[in-house]
């Protein structure tokens, strides 16, 4: 197998008994677990490949563009979340620099974020000051994308 990819068992049952759900052009394909129906990518990008990509995604030389570009999109997504729920726990997986959190500073929200990019995590923490936002650096990925 290509070293940029790694095999993955089902994240629900831990088994590797799958059938092809969508066949891709490259080595990765979307499979469906025969035991619980979870649909996921297998093989998936290797942990180090994902980490390297995310490190390149949030960089010192693109922070302004990164925030400005994402702010409008994330604002619309936040409004959709608020229509569903007026407050509570919010986990932003792939939080980057924490721009999404800016939409939830008012109200009864408990904000959490996870990202693989150390720079993004550090900025997310620093920008929010005393607001109780917990952002963690993810040291591995969990087999995404899950459908």
Buried (B, 14 or more C-beta within 10 A) or exposed (E): EEEBBBEBBBBEBEEEEBEEBEEEEEEBBBBBBEEEEBBBBBBBBBEEBBBEEBBEBBEEEEBEEBBEEBEEEBEEEBEEBBEEEEEEEBEBEBBBBBBBBBBBEEEEBEBBBBBBBEBBBBBBBEBBEEEEBEBEBBEEBEBBEEE
